[in-house]
Amino acid sequence: MSFEQIEQLQKDLQNDSQELALEDRAHIMKIEDIEDELVTSVEKGLTTATHLERLEACGPNKLPEQKGTTILELLWAQINSMVIYILIIGAAISFGFDHLIDGCVIVGVVVINVGLGFYMERRAISSTDSLKRMMSPLAVAIRDEEKVTVKAIDLVPGDIIIIQPGDVAPADARIVKQSNLHMVEAALTGESHACAKDVNACRDISVGLADRKCMVFSGTQVIKGTATCIVTGTGAECEIGKISGLLAGLKPAKTSLLVQLEKFGTILSLVIIGFAFGTFGIAMARGYSVDESLNIAIGVAVAAIPEGLPSCITVTFAIGVNVMAGSNAIVKSLPAVETLGSVSVICSDKTG
């Protein structure tokens, strides 16, 4: 290949890379070029005015939050059960035929079951939200030519940050200066050992994350050494943010216990309905009135329904949640306790 062809190939690669977002090509760029593109200075940092403008344009440095469960959705999740449906139908029929005591008893059972499940789920979600509010990571940045401590959520592209042992990288950033910097990137690359970093740009734009030695990535931890870096990506534009975006599209699967309970509830409800109709027919054949026959059928159906089953399951889950809380683990979804309890084999690689 001639010198002219090599030079043309380098120009083509450079033009292609410029079409990518900065966070996708920062590892092959010169530090001066990054400073020019982000209109920042390694020595002076951003001005307060520039920072506020970029914060307004780029948004806070946090991962996109999934839509939370509303109170109505949480309440509906407790009601959406075949056993509860049968109890509600039984209460409606009881009230329709002026059997007020039976109807009130059934309604009471439904309210207790739904209320207990709603309370436990709501408390678990509130505990998780409180923990998130308590966590407010900080970062050391250079603003207006001064070193200041700021909230990591307020970082923007172009900010100059300083990281040291024990810190968690608050954003994706290009290393400008470093001294024996070693990072653990297991959460991102799967490599359990700390990797040494340097300031030299990569030659290939398609090089993997583990080989981008001149970059630090959000969520990775500093084991030793220090470094000064230029923030190139925040929030959803970070590598960890891109992974979070992919996971956000996944639909949560039901646990095996919930699937079995739904199947059990459906089969049991069909059997009870058939048995109630059979009882109604036998009562009519024996000369009972329609009102009496219906009362007998409703009594048989309600007696056969395990109305305490939802409460028993919820209480069992709640006990599991409290046990996990005793081990400093917060469980947001009660059925997750059953999933943890049913694990028999854990397959792990060297990062486990």
C-alpha positions as CSV (number, residue, x, y, z in Angstrom):
1,M,0.0,0.0,0.0
2,S,1.4,3.4,-1.0
3,F,1.9,6.3,1.3
4,E,-0.9,8.2,-0.4
5,Q,-3.3,5.3,0.1
6,I,-2.4,5.1,3.8
7,E,-2.9,8.9,4.2
8,Q,-6.3,8.7,2.5
9,L,-7.3,5.8,4.7
10,Q,-6.4,7.7,7.8
11,K,-8.5,10.7,6.6
12,D,-11.5,8.4,5.8
13,L,-11.3,6.9,9.3
14,Q,-11.1,10.3,10.9
15,N,-14.1,11.5,8.9
16,D,-16.1,8.4,9.9
17,S,-15.2,8.9,13.6
18,Q,-16.3,12.5,13.6
19,E,-19.8,11.4,12.7
20,L,-19.9,9.5,16.0
21,A,-20.9,11.1,19.3
22,L,-17.9,12.4,21.4
23,E,-18.3,9.7,24.0
24,D,-17.9,7.0,21.3
25,R,-14.6,8.4,19.9
26,A,-13.0,10.2,22.8
27,H,-10.6,7.3,23.3
28,I,-8.9,8.0,19.9
29,M,-8.8,11.8,20.2
30,K,-6.0,14.0,21.3
31,I,-6.7,15.8,24.6
32,E,-6.4,19.2,22.9
33,D,-9.1,18.2,20.4
34,I,-11.4,17.2,23.2
35,E,-10.8,20.5,25.0
36,D,-11.6,22.4,21.8
37,E,-14.8,20.4,21.0
38,L,-16.1,20.7,24.6
39,V,-14.9,24.3,24.9
40,T,-13.2,23.6,28.2
41,S,-9.7,23.9,29.8
42,V,-7.9,21.2,31.9
43,E,-6.4,23.9,34.0
44,K,-9.4,26.2,34.5
45,G,-12.3,23.9,34.1
46,L,-15.8,25.2,33.2
47,T,-17.2,28.5,34.4
48,T,-20.3,28.5,36.5
49,A,-22.3,30.1,33.7
50,T,-21.2,27.5,31.1
51,H,-21.9,24.7,33.6
52,L,-25.4,25.9,34.2
53,E,-26.1,26.2,30.5
54,R,-24.9,22.6,29.8
55,L,-26.8,21.2,32.8
56,E,-29.9,22.8,31.3
57,A,-29.1,21.3,27.9
58,C,-27.8,17.8,28.9
59,G,-29.8,17.2,32.0
60,P,-28.6,15.7,35.3
61,N,-26.0,13.0,35.4
62,K,-28.1,10.1,36.4
63,L,-29.4,6.9,34.7
64,P,-32.9,7.1,33.2
65,E,-35.4,6.1,35.8
66,Q,-38.1,3.6,34.9
67,K,-41.7,4.5,35.4
68,G,-42.6,3.8,38.9
69,T,-45.6,1.7,40.0
70,T,-48.6,3.9,40.8
71,I,-50.8,3.3,43.8
72,L,-53.6,2.1,41.5
73,E,-51.3,-0.3,39.7
74,L,-50.1,-1.6,43.0
75,L,-53.6,-2.0,44.3
76,W,-54.7,-3.8,41.1
77,A,-51.8,-6.2,41.4
78,Q,-53.3,-7.4,44.7
79,I,-56.8,-7.7,43.3
80,N,-55.9,-9.4,40.0
81,S,-56.2,-13.0,41.3
82,M,-58.8,-15.6,40.4
83,V,-59.4,-16.4,44.1
84,I,-60.2,-12.7,44.8
85,Y,-62.5,-12.6,41.7
86,I,-64.5,-15.6,43.0
87,L,-64.8,-14.0,46.4
88,I,-66.0,-10.7,44.9
89,I,-68.6,-12.5,42.8
90,G,-69.7,-14.4,45.8
91,A,-70.1,-11.2,47.9
92,A,-72.1,-9.6,45.0
93,I,-74.5,-12.5,44.8
94,S,-74.9,-12.6,48.6
95,F,-75.8,-8.9,48.7
96,G,-78.1,-9.3,45.7
97,F,-80.1,-11.9,47.6
98,D,-80.1,-9.9,50.9
99,H,-77.6,-12.2,52.6
100,L,-75.9,-9.3,54.3
101,I,-73.9,-11.1,56.9
102,D,-72.4,-13.6,54.4
103,G,-71.6,-10.7,52.0
104,C,-70.0,-8.6,54.7
105,V,-67.8,-11.5,55.8
106,I,-66.6,-12.1,52.3
107,V,-65.9,-8.4,51.7
108,G,-63.9,-8.3,55.0
109,V,-61.8,-11.3,53.8
110,V,-61.1,-9.5,50.5
111,V,-60.2,-6.2,52.1
112,I,-57.8,-7.9,54.6
113,N,-56.1,-9.9,51.8
114,V,-55.7,-6.9,49.5
115,G,-54.9,-4.4,52.2
116,L,-52.1,-6.6,53.7
117,G,-50.5,-7.3,50.3
118,F,-50.7,-3.6,49.3
119,Y,-49.2,-2.4,52.6
120,M,-46.2,-4.8,52.4
121,E,-45.5,-4.0,48.8
122,R,-45.8,-0.3,49.4
123,R,-43.5,-0.4,52.4
124,A,-40.8,-2.3,50.4
125,I,-41.0,0.3,47.6
126,S,-40.8,3.2,50.2
127,S,-37.7,1.6,51.8
128,T,-35.9,1.4,48.4
129,D,-36.9,5.0,47.5
130,S,-35.6,6.3,50.9
131,L,-32.3,4.5,50.4
132,K,-31.9,6.2,47.0
133,R,-32.5,9.6,48.5
134,M,-29.9,9.0,51.1
135,M,-27.3,8.2,48.5
136,S,-25.9,11.5,47.1
137,P,-22.4,10.8,45.5
138,L,-20.0,13.6,45.4
139,A,-17.2,14.4,43.0
140,V,-14.1,16.8,43.0
141,A,-14.2,19.1,40.0
142,I,-12.4,22.2,38.8
143,R,-14.8,25.2,38.3
144,D,-13.8,28.8,37.7
145,E,-10.1,27.7,38.2
146,E,-10.8,26.4,41.6
147,K,-11.0,22.8,43.0
148,V,-14.5,22.3,44.5
149,T,-16.6,19.4,45.7
150,V,-19.9,19.0,43.7
151,K,-22.7,16.6,43.5
152,A,-22.0,13.9,40.9
153,I,-25.5,14.4,39.5
154,D,-24.6,17.9,38.4
155,L,-21.6,17.0,36.3
156,V,-21.7,17.8,32.6
157,P,-19.6,17.1,29.5
158,G,-16.5,19.3,29.7
159,D,-16.2,19.2,33.5
160,I,-12.7,18.5,34.8
161,I,-12.8,15.9,37.6
162,I,-10.2,14.5,39.9
163,I,-10.4,10.9,41.1
164,Q,-8.4,9.2,43.9
165,P,-8.4,5.8,45.7
166,G,-11.8,4.8,47.0
167,D,-13.7,6.9,44.5
168,V,-16.3,5.6,42.1
169,A,-16.0,7.3,38.7
170,P,-19.0,9.6,38.5
171,A,-19.1,9.7,34.7
172,D,-17.3,8.5,31.5
173,A,-14.2,10.6,31.1
174,R,-10.9,10.8,29.2
175,I,-7.8,10.7,31.3
176,V,-5.6,13.9,31.0
177,K,-3.1,13.2,33.8
178,Q,-2.6,10.2,36.0
179,S,-0.3,8.7,38.6
180,N,-0.3,4.9,38.9
181,L,-4.1,4.8,38.3
182,H,-5.7,1.4,38.6
183,M,-9.4,0.8,38.1
184,V,-11.7,-2.2,38.8
185,E,-14.1,-2.4,35.8
186,A,-15.8,-5.7,36.7
187,A,-19.3,-4.2,36.6
188,L,-18.7,-3.2,33.0
189,T,-16.2,-5.6,31.4
190,G,-16.3,-8.6,33.7
191,E,-12.6,-8.4,34.5
192,S,-12.1,-8.9,38.3
193,H,-8.5,-7.7,38.4
194,A,-7.7,-4.0,38.5
195,C,-6.4,-2.6,35.2
196,A,-3.7,0.0,34.8
197,K,-4.6,3.2,33.0
198,D,-2.6,5.7,31.0
199,V,-3.1,8.9,29.0
200,N,-2.2,7.5,25.5
201,A,-5.0,7.5,22.9
202,C,-6.1,4.3,21.3
203,R,-5.2,3.6,17.7
204,D,-8.4,1.8,16.8
205,I,-11.8,3.3,17.3
206,S,-13.5,-0.1,17.5
207,V,-11.3,-1.3,20.4
208,G,-13.3,-2.9,23.3
209,L,-14.1,-1.1,26.5
210,A,-11.6,-3.2,28.5
211,D,-8.8,-2.0,26.2
212,R,-9.6,1.7,26.3
213,K,-6.8,2.4,28.8
214,C,-7.1,6.2,28.5
215,M,-10.8,6.2,29.6
216,V,-12.5,5.8,33.0
217,F,-16.1,4.7,33.0
218,S,-19.0,5.6,35.2
219,G,-19.6,3.2,38.1
220,T,-16.0,1.7,38.0
221,Q,-13.9,2.1,41.2
222,V,-10.4,3.6,41.7
223,I,-8.2,1.1,43.6
224,K,-5.0,3.1,43.6
225,G,-3.5,6.2,42.0
226,T,-5.0,9.5,41.1
227,A,-6.1,11.1,37.8
228,T,-7.4,14.3,36.3
229,C,-10.0,13.6,33.6
230,I,-12.3,15.4,31.1
231,V,-16.0,14.3,31.4
232,T,-17.1,13.1,27.9
233,G,-20.4,11.4,28.7
234,T,-23.0,11.6,31.5
235,G,-26.3,10.0,32.4
236,A,-27.7,7.8,29.6
237,E,-24.7,8.6,27.4
238,C,-22.4,6.7,29.7
239,E,-21.5,3.1,28.8
240,I,-23.4,1.9,31.9
241,G,-26.3,4.1,30.9
242,K,-26.5,2.4,27.5
243,I,-26.7,-1.0,29.3
244,S,-29.4,0.4,31.6
245,G,-31.3,1.5,28.5
246,L,-31.2,-2.0,27.1
247,L,-32.4,-3.5,30.3
248,A,-35.3,-1.1,30.6
249,G,-37.0,-2.7,27.6
250,L,-37.2,-6.1,29.3
251,K,-40.5,-7.2,30.8
252,P,-40.3,-8.6,34.3
253,A,-41.1,-12.3,34.3
254,K,-43.4,-13.9,36.9
255,T,-41.8,-16.1,39.5
256,S,-42.4,-19.9,39.4
257,L,-44.5,-19.7,42.6
258,L,-46.8,-16.9,41.1
259,V,-47.3,-19.0,38.0
260,Q,-48.2,-22.1,40.0
261,L,-50.6,-20.1,42.2
262,E,-52.3,-18.6,39.2
263,K,-52.7,-22.1,37.7
264,F,-53.9,-23.5,41.0
265,G,-56.4,-20.6,41.5
266,T,-57.8,-21.1,38.0
267,I,-58.3,-24.8,38.3
268,L,-59.7,-24.5,41.9
269,S,-62.1,-21.8,40.9
270,L,-63.4,-23.8,37.9
271,V,-63.9,-26.8,40.2
272,I,-65.7,-24.7,42.9
273,I,-67.9,-23.1,40.3
274,G,-68.8,-26.5,38.9
275,F,-69.4,-27.9,42.4
276,A,-71.6,-24.9,43.3
277,F,-73.8,-25.3,40.2
278,G,-74.1,-29.0,41.0
279,T,-75.1,-28.2,44.6
280,F,-77.6,-25.7,43.3
281,G,-79.1,-28.3,41.0
282,I,-79.3,-31.0,43.7
283,A,-81.0,-28.5,46.1
284,M,-83.6,-27.6,43.5
285,A,-84.2,-31.3,42.7
286,R,-84.8,-31.9,46.4
287,G,-87.5,-29.3,46.5
288,Y,-85.7,-26.3,47.9
289,S,-86.7,-22.8,46.7
290,V,-84.5,-20.8,44.3
291,D,-83.4,-18.5,47.1
292,E,-82.6,-21.4,49.5
293,S,-80.8,-23.3,46.8
294,L,-78.7,-20.3,45.8
295,N,-77.9,-19.6,49.4
296,I,-76.6,-23.2,49.8
297,A,-74.6,-23.0,46.6
298,I,-73.0,-19.7,47.7
299,G,-72.2,-21.1,51.1
300,V,-70.6,-24.2,49.6
301,A,-68.5,-22.1,47.1
302,V,-67.3,-19.6,49.7
303,A,-66.5,-22.4,52.2
304,A,-64.4,-24.2,49.5
305,I,-62.4,-21.1,48.5
306,P,-59.1,-20.9,50.4
307,E,-59.7,-17.2,51.2
308,G,-56.8,-17.2,53.6
309,L,-54.3,-18.3,51.0
310,P,-53.4,-14.8,49.6
311,S,-52.9,-13.5,53.2
312,C,-50.8,-16.6,54.1
313,I,-48.6,-16.1,51.0
314,T,-48.2,-12.3,51.7
315,V,-47.3,-12.9,55.4
316,T,-44.7,-15.6,54.3
317,F,-43.2,-13.2,51.8
318,A,-43.1,-10.4,54.5
319,I,-41.3,-12.7,56.9
320,G,-38.7,-13.4,54.2
321,V,-38.3,-9.6,53.5
322,N,-37.7,-9.0,57.2
323,V,-35.1,-11.7,57.3
324,M,-33.3,-10.1,54.3
325,A,-33.6,-6.7,56.0
326,G,-31.8,-8.2,59.0
327,S,-28.9,-8.9,56.6
328,N,-28.9,-5.3,55.3
329,A,-30.6,-6.3,52.1
330,I,-33.7,-4.4,50.9
331,V,-36.2,-6.4,48.7
332,K,-38.4,-4.2,46.6
333,S,-40.7,-6.9,45.3
334,L,-42.1,-9.5,47.7
335,P,-42.2,-12.4,45.2
336,A,-38.4,-11.9,44.7
337,V,-37.9,-13.5,48.1
338,E,-39.4,-16.8,46.8
339,T,-37.1,-16.6,43.7
340,L,-34.1,-16.3,46.0
341,G,-35.3,-19.1,48.1
342,S,-35.7,-21.5,45.2
343,V,-32.2,-21.1,43.9
344,S,-30.3,-24.3,44.1
345,V,-27.3,-23.7,41.8
346,I,-25.4,-20.5,41.3
347,C,-23.2,-20.3,38.2
348,S,-20.5,-17.7,38.5
349,D,-17.4,-16.7,36.6
350,K,-14.2,-15.2,38.2
351,T,-15.9,-11.9,38.9
352,G,-18.5,-13.5,41.1
